[in-house]
Amino acid sequence: MNSDLAALEQSIARRDVQAARHTLHRMRGALSMVKMTALSADLEFVESRLCRQGWGAQVSRKARSLVQALRKFLVQV
C-alpha cells in the first residue's frame, strides 16, 4: 500500500488522470477486501470524478485528503 500511496502522490503532482485512476482502482480493491468501506467509497468518489471531469480543485483536495487518511490508517495497522 505504501508504494501505491507514493504512486498516487506522484500522479497527483503530475495531474496524471490515467495513472491516478489506475492506482485508486487498485487501492480500492485492496481496501474492499478488508472491508474498509468508508475509505473505499472515498477512493471510488475520486476515481469516478477523475473519469468524468479530470483534475479540478475539489478532486485535488479530496485526493490529497485521502492520501493523509490512508497514511494514518497504515500507521494504525
Secondary structure as UniProt FT lines:
FT   HELIX           2..14
FT   HELIX           17..33
FT   TURN            34..35
FT   HELIX           37..53
FT   HELIX           57..76
//
